[in-house]
Amino acid sequence: MSVDGHPGQPTEKKLIPNPFYELLLWSVLCNMHQMALFMWERGSENLAMALVAGKLYKDIGKLMKQDDAKADVTEELKAHAE
């Protein structure tokens, strides 16, 4: 029986063609604004990436507004969406 990723087993590495999209989404969802900006600058389709990130920031801000414990973050998320 073989296990994927086992040190003795040869593995075929699949590279992500443009990792900036995934890293941008991850950094937006983790509230890491500087990293999101860094990934946005490095990507190829900046307008599309900015629209997606802005939409995520707005939706996260709406969700955070419903939660009273995290109300201080809501204004910050709205500011980054603009």
Contact map, one row per residue, 1 for C-alpha under 8 A:
1110000000000000000000000000000000000000000000000000000000000000000000000000000000
1111010010000000000000000000000000000000000000000000000000000000000000000000000000
1111110010000000000000000000000000000000000000000000000000000000000000000000000000
0111110010100000000000000000000000000000000000000000000000000000000000000000000000
0011111010100000000000000000000000000000000000000000000000000000000000000000000000
0111111110000000000000000000000000000000000000000000000000000000000000000000000000
0000111111000000000000000000000000000000000000000000000000000000000000000000000000
0000011111000000000000000000000000000000000000000000000000000000000000000000000000
0111111111100000000000000000000000000000000000000000000000000000000000000000000000
0000001111110000000000000000000000000000000000000000000000000000000000000000000000
0001100011111000000000000000000000000000000000000000000000000000000000000000000000
0000000001111100000000000000000000000000000000000000000000000000000000000000000000
0000000000111110000000000000000000000000000000000000000000000000000000000000000000
0000000000011111000000000000000000000000000000000000000000000000000000000000000000
0000000000001111100000000000000000000000000000000000000000000000000000000000000000
0000000000000111111000000000000000000000000000000000000000000000000000000000000000
0000000000000011111000000000000000000000000000000000000000000000000000000000000000
0000000000000001111110000000000000000000001000000000000000000000000000000000000000
0000000000000001111111100000000000000000000000000000000000000000000000000000000000
0000000000000000011111110000000000000011011000000000000000000000000000000000000000
0000000000000000011111111000000000000011001000001000000000000000000000000000000000
0000000000000000001111111100000000000000000000000000000000000000000000000000000000
0000000000000000001111111110000000010010000000000000000000000000000000000000000000
0000000000000000000111111111000000111011000000001000100000000000000000000000000000
0000000000000000000011111111100000010000000000000000100000000000000000000000000000
0000000000000000000001111111110000000000000000000000000000000000000000000000000000
0000000000000000000000111111111110110000000000000000000000000000000000000000000000
0000000000000000000000011111111110010000000000000000100110000000000000000000000000
0000000000000000000000001111111100000000000000000000000100000000000000000000000000
0000000000000000000000000111111100000000000000000000000000000000000000000000000000
0000000000000000000000000011111110000000000000000000000000000000000000000000000000
0000000000000000000000000011111111110000000000000000000000000000000000000000000000
0000000000000000000000000011001111111000000000000000000000000000000000000000000100
0000000000000000000000000000000111111100000000000000000000000000000000000000000000
0000000000000000000000010010000111111110000000000000000000000000000000000000000000
0000000000000000000000111011000111111111000000000000000000000000000000000000000000
0000000000000000000000010000000011111111100000000000000000000000000000000000000000
0000000000000000000000000000000001111111110000000000000000000000000000000000000000
0000000000000000000110110000000000111111111000000000000000000000000000000000000000
0000000000000000000110010000000000011111111001001100000000000000000000000000000000
0000000000000000000000000000000000001111111001000000000000000000000000000000000000
0000000000000000000100000000000000000111111100000000000000000000000000000000000000
0000000000000000010110000000000000000011111111001000000000000000000000000000000000
0000000000000000000000000000000000000000011111000000000000000000000000000000000000
0000000000000000000000000000000000000000001111111000000000000000000000000000000000
0000000000000000000000000000000000000001101111111100000000000000000000000000000000
0000000000000000000000000000000000000000000011111110000000000000000000000000000000
0000000000000000000000000000000000000000000011111111000000000000000000000000000000
0000000000000000000010010000000000000001001011111111100000000000000000000000000000
0000000000000000000000000000000000000001000001111111110000000000000000000000000000
0000000000000000000000000000000000000000000000111111111000000000000000000000000000
0000000000000000000000000000000000000000000000011111111100000000000000000000000000
0000000000000000000000011001000000000000000000001111111110000000000000000000000010
0000000000000000000000000000000000000000000000000111111111000000000000000000000111
0000000000000000000000000000000000000000000000000011111111100000000000000000000010
0000000000000000000000000001100000000000000000000001111111110000000000000000000000
0000000000000000000000000001000000000000000000000000111111111000000000000000110110
0000000000000000000000000000000000000000000000000000011111111100000000000000110010
0000000000000000000000000000000000000000000000000000001111111110000000000000000000
0000000000000000000000000000000000000000000000000000000111111111000000000100100000
0000000000000000000000000000000000000000000000000000000011111111100000001110110000
0000000000000000000000000000000000000000000000000000000001111111110000000100000000
0000000000000000000000000000000000000000000000000000000000111111111000000000000000
0000000000000000000000000000000000000000000000000000000000011111111101101100000000
0000000000000000000000000000000000000000000000000000000000001111111101100100000000
0000000000000000000000000000000000000000000000000000000000000111111100000000000000
0000000000000000000000000000000000000000000000000000000000000011111111100000000000
0000000000000000000000000000000000000000000000000000000000000001111111100000000000
0000000000000000000000000000000000000000000000000000000000000000001111100000000000
0000000000000000000000000000000000000000000000000000000000000001101111111100000000
0000000000000000000000000000000000000000000000000000000000000001101111111110000000
0000000000000000000000000000000000000000000000000000000000000000000001111111000000
0000000000000000000000000000000000000000000000000000000000001001000001111111100000
0000000000000000000000000000000000000000000000000000000000011101100001111111110000
0000000000000000000000000000000000000000000000000000000000001000000000111111111000
0000000000000000000000000000000000000000000000000000000000000000000000011111111100
0000000000000000000000000000000000000000000000000000000011011000000000001111111110
0000000000000000000000000000000000000000000000000000000011001000000000000111111111
0000000000000000000000000000000000000000000000000000000000000000000000000011111111
0000000000000000000000000000000010000000000000000000010010000000000000000001111111
0000000000000000000000000000000000000000000000000000111011000000000000000000111111
0000000000000000000000000000000000000000000000000000010000000000000000000000011111
